[in-house]
Amino acid sequence: MSRLDDELGALASLSPAQLREKWGAMENTAPPSVPPALLRQLVAQRLQERRHGALPVLIARELRRLAIEGPGAEPARPRVELTPGTRLVREWNGQTVTVEVLEQGFTYADRTWRSLSEIARHVTGAHWSGPRFFGLTCNG
């Protein structure tokens, strides 16, 4: 048996006070205010993370989403919130395209536009997804 296995096995015999003490020693913080059974699981998780490493952030986020929405749910696409005053800059064929976000729409080339896609179409001469053209989507 490994040292980690021994530590995990020993958690079952720890009292709530000992669990809180172990958490404090490991994390240098007060333990969360949770029932002893949950604290035991949290301590076990921390011990395993220290030995094997934590889950990557994207995997942890997806697991949280699945726990909330259920296994059949489609992954949510992250949305970028554009606040008025934000500037989007893109270089296209040697030209710098600078767009400012307004309350209602966008400004580019001294005009107001309803959507980023209209601007992308104007700049490129082809149909583009505006958010994709300006790098606001994950699929690039």
C-alpha positions, 0 to 999 in steps of 0.5 A: 500500500502507498502512503496516500492509501494509508492517509486516505484509509486513516481519514475514516477514523478521524473525529470532526475536530481532527478533520478540521485540524488536518484541513487547517494544517493542509490548507492554512485556512479555516475549514469550510463549515460543512458536515464531517462526512463532506469535510472528510471527502474534501480532505481526501480530494486535497490529498489526492490532488497533491499526489496526482494533481488537480483536474484541469480547469476546463474538465472541472467546469464541464463536470460542474455543468454536467452535475447541474444540467445532467448528462444529456445537456448540450455544452453551453457556449461561453458568451462574451459580454460587450460593454459600451466603450469597449474597443475591438481591434482586428487587422485585415489585409494590412488594414486595422479595423477598430470598432467601438461598442455602443449601447445600441450597436457599434461604430466603425468608419464614422458610421453606426452599425447594428451588428458586428457581422455587418461590419465584418461583411463590409470590411471583407466583402464576404459573409462572416460571423462578426463575433468570429471575425473579431475573435470573440468565439472559441472556434476561431 
